[in-house]
Each structure stands twice: as structure tokens, then as C-alpha cells.
Amino acid sequence: MVRDTDADWRAIGRSQPFWGVVSQDEYRAENLTEANVEAFYLSGIADAADIVRRIKAATGEQPRGRALDFGCGAGRLAEAMAAYVDRVTGYDVSPGMLETARSRGGRASYVDALPDGPFDWINSYIVFQHIPPERGLLLMEQLFARLSPGGVVTLQVTVWREARHEPPPPTGWRKWLGPLLRAARVARLKRGTILMHDYDLSAVVRLLNRAGVEDLTLSATDHDGHHGVILIGRKTAPPSIS
């Protein structure tokens, strides 16, 4: 059984809309100051600028047109993306985070249902790492189908973790029940727990290629020993039906 991580993020959005996006103590609700909130959104400006720099390096062009920020949270990146394109839509499953994003009164619009495309730029950063791959790959397929011809996708996923983040291997009879025991442990976790998930990179690339995204570059990421990649791709071919 796949854990309902949407329910976790709805719980996090109610109580910790900023810390749930950037898990540093200064962004906890009990520590928030006006300066901390501004620092949170300034960090989005810096991250968006870095993503746009990577797009320019990979494609020779800056993103333009209509953009989608998948898993927008409190609007940290969506508002920053609006400096580069005509229109930005932020999508998230957490009502609390969407309410926080809308309260900024910025240029992006925010929705709780995945909007129709096409989009000229689809972005998702530090989001899929919190979605179980069984579900995340299905969501990616829906996302990539919304990319316009010539459009750009910027996607971050985690793909491996250092040994300190791995649970001790089961021994004795437990090793035969490893997957079941892990599923039971995850099911018992408190609602609102943030989980990390690693993706099979070949499965992600396969979905991109089938969606017509064949022009790809990759850069490594490291979130405290959870290692991943930022994939930058442009849709240069018709989608495959095979």
C-alpha cells in the first residue's frame, strides 16, 4: 500500500507552510518573523535565477510564455518565476500552503487541481522526492503531456542516498519480510511526516523521451546526503504512442 503523502502535506500546510518547503528552524511557525518570511521568498528568487541560468546554458534561451510550478507550496518559486515569463500557475495539494501563497498578492495564480496545458515551462523542484515513485511516475506522465512543442521542463528528483540515511538491514527471518516490514513502519508514522523517496532515473528519462523530450542535460544535487539530479529538457519531438 502506498502512503497517502497528499494527506501528509495537507497537515504540514496547516501548521508549517514555510518550514515544510525549506526545513530550517527559522521557517518554523513559532520562529517566523517578517524578516524570516522575506528571506524565505528571497531564497526562491535565488533558486529561480539558478534554474533559469541552467536553462540558458542548456538551450541558449530564457524561458518564456506560460509556466507551471508543480508542488508550488507557499509560492516561493512561483512568484520568482513570474519575473521571467508572461504567466505562472502554481499547483499544490495543500490548502494551507496555497492560502499562504495567495496572501502574498503576487503575480502568480494558484490552483488545487492540475491545470490543462500546454505550458512553455514546467518546473518542479524539491517536490517529487517527497512523493512515492509508484505515484510520482504517473504524475510525471501527466505533467509531461502538458508541455508545449519546444517547451522546457526543469525537474528535480532524488536517486540515491548515503548509508547514514538507510535503515539497518533486517536479519534472520525478518529479511524475508523486509518490504512488508518497511511498509508497516511507514504506515505507522505520524501524519505530517516528511518522507524522502529515490527514483529510478531510467524510468524518469523514459517518460521524458516518450513525451518528446529528447534534448536533455543533467546536474547533480545533494540535500544532506540525499543525492539527486536536476533534469533540464526541451520537447523537440512528437510524443511516442508506443
N, C-alpha and C positions, 0 to 999 in steps of 0.2 A: 504493500500500500504506500502511495506517495503522500508525504506530508502536505497538508494544505498551507503552503507558505504565504498565500494571499491573506489568510486569517492572521498569520504572524505579523504581517506588515500593516494590516489594519490596526492591530493592537499597538504596534510601535508608533504608528502615525498619531494615535490618540494621545500618547503620553510623551513621546520623544521624537518629534518630527525633524529636528535638526540632527541630533545625535544618531538617529537611525540612518542618516545619509553619510555623515562623517563622524565616525565613532571616536571622538576626542572629548575629554571631560568638559572642556569649555563650552561644548554644544549641548550638554545635558540641560534639561528644562530647569533644574534647580540652580544652574550656574549661568544661565543666559543673562547677558547684558546687551544693551543696544550696540556696544562696540563688538561683542561677540557675534551678534547677528550680522552686522555689516562685514565682519571678517569672513563669515560663512559664505556670503554671496560674492565677496571679492575672490575667494578661492575658486569659485565657479568661473569667474572671468579669466583667471589664470589657466585653469584646465581647458576651457573652451579655446583659448588662444593657442594652447599647445596642440590640441586636436586639429584646429584649422591649419596650423603650421605643418602638421603631418600630412594633411590632405593636399596642401600646396606642393609639398615635396614629392608626393606620390603621383599627383595628377597634373601638376603645373597650373592648377586653377583653384580659386577660392570657391567654397560652396555658395549657392545662390538659390533663389526661388522659395519653395515651400519645404519646411523641415519638421521632423517628428523626433521628439526626445522620449524614448521608450523607458519607462521607470523614472519619471521626472522627479519624484519625491516632492520636496518643497520648492522646486523651481530653480535650484542652484545653477544648473547648466542651461536650462531652457531660456531663462532670462538673458544669460550671456550669449547664447546662440543667436538671439534676436539682433545682435549688432552686425551680423554677417549676412542675414537672409531677409527676405521680404516678410515671411510669416512663419511663426513657430507654434506648434501644438505640443503640449506636454501631456503624456498619458501616464496614469498611475492607478493602482488598485486601492490606495489608502485614502479614504475621505479626509482624514486629519491632515495628511501632507498636502493634498490638493487645496484644502481650505487655507493652509498656511501660504501656499504658493499664490493663490488668488489675492490674499490680503496685501501682497506687495504692490498690487496695482501696476504691474509691469506690462510689457508689450506682448508676452506670450499668452496664449489661451490654454485652458486646462480641461481635460475630459477624463471620465472614468470608463469609457468604452473605446476600444481600439478603433481609431478613425480610418475611414477609407482613404486610399491614396488617389493618385500617385504622389509620392514625395520625392523631392530632388536631393534631400539629405536625410538619412535615417541614422540616428545616433543612440547608442545605449552603452553607458559607462558605469562600471561597478554595480551592475544590476543582475545580469544572468548568473553571476557567481552565487547569488542567493536563491536561485530557482533550481529545483531538481532537474537534471538533464532530461529525464523522461518527458517532462512538461516543457522545459525550455526549448528543446529542439522543435517541438510543434509550434511554439510561439515564434521562433525564428523563421520558420517556413511561412507563417502568415505575414510577418514583417517584411521579408524579402520580396514577397509578392506585391507589396505596395511601393516598391522602388521604381521610379520612372526611368525610361531609357536614358542612359548617360548619367543617371543619378549615382550618388556616393553613399556608401554605408560605412559607418565607423562603429565597430563592435568590440567590446572588451569581454573576455571570458577567462576564467582560471582553468589551468590544465594540469597542474601538479602541485604538490605541497611538500614542504620539508618534513623530515621524520618526526620532529617535535610536535607536529600537528596531527600525526597519525595515532590512533588508539593502539594500545598494546595488542599484538596478535593473539587470538584465542588459542588456548592449549587444550590438550586432551579431547574429550568428547565435544567440547564447545566449538572446536574448529570446524566440525561438520555442520554446525548450525550458525556459522558466522553471519551470513546475510540476514537470517531471521532475528538473531540477537541484536544486530545493528538496527534493524527496522523497529524492533520493540523499544530499544533505548531512545531512538529519535521520537517515537510516538509519545513517550512519557515526558518529554521536555516541556517546560512551561511555555504557555502561549506567549508569543512575542520574542522567542529566542531567535537570534540571528545565526543562520547556518551557512556554511561555505560548501560549494559543490564544484567538482572538477569535471570538465567536459573533454570528450574525445575530439581532438582538433580535426581529425579527418572527417568526422560526421558533420561538423560545422562547415568545413570547406565544401563538402559535397552539396549541402543545401545552398550555399552561395553560388556554386557553379551551376546547379540546376535552375537557379533563378536568373541566370545570365550574367552573374558577377564573376568574370574570369580574370580581370585585371586586379591583382591583389598584392598588398605588401603587409608585413608583419613586424611588430615591435614588442619586445618583452616588457612585462610589468611584474612588480613584486609588492604585494601587500602583506608585510610582516611574515614572510615565509610562505605565503600562498602565491604561487607564481602563475602568471597568465600571459596573455597577448592582447594587443590592440590590433585588430584586423581592419585595414582600410581597403575598400574595394569599390570598383566602378562597374556599373552594369553596361557591358559592351556587346552582349549577345542576346538573342531571343531566349526566353525561358525554355528549358527542356521539358518534354512531356513523358520522357522515359523514366 
